[in-house]
């Protein structure tokens, strides 16, 4: 199975027949210019659909909360507490009264939409936990959770999107599939690399990068060095394993 979008084609060729298509395909296959694609199994596709539905529900829940907050701010109704969506915040929402009955009905609909998305998210997460236990790639999900910061949902999303990892020969191919390789524009002796291409699996790298976030975070035990000047109130960079303010007269605070 090859990727149709990656088959080289001549831009000026407007005659298409089965015979004319077979000859170029045979030549490209002979020289190895066709890119093969992996066809997932039915259970792999089912786990992927369940994982993507959960992500869609989280996105809908965030949008519903944003709309509810925007509605309250338009009418200058503000929550004075600290933590949102806790027991105190939920009690405050139940006591909110809008200026007119129509506006109060709109507010109740916003709150009802948030509750529906929350219940839907709970059902999907429970079903995801139950379905993954009988999945053939469940051992891979358990192995990924041994990494620091990678929990169940991150591991399931990663494995569901990548599928069977035996189809890649080395880590370089895996990073290319994820779009985690740097872009490059080099010529001659000049080599210039840019940001990550992100040309792989769209937006599915986000849970993986969040799970590995603690791995990329500098340790909190790094010494803070400051020069004592009011012009440098906060450390601004890390140099030689030390967090400094960038001044040559920095000392250990």
Secondary structure, DSSP 4 states (H G I P E B T S, - for coil): -B-GGGS---TT-----HHHHHHHHHHHHHHT-PPB-----HHHHHHHHHHHHHHHHHHHHHHHHHHHHHHHHHTT----SSSSSSHHHHHHHHT---SSHHHHHHHHHHHHHHHHHHHHHHHHHHHHHHHHTTSTTHHHHHHHTTSTT--HHHHHHHHHHH--GGG-SSHHHHHHHHT-SEEE--BTTB--EEEE---SSTTTHHHHHHHTHHHHSPPTTPPBEE---TT--S--EEETTEEE-S-TT-EE-
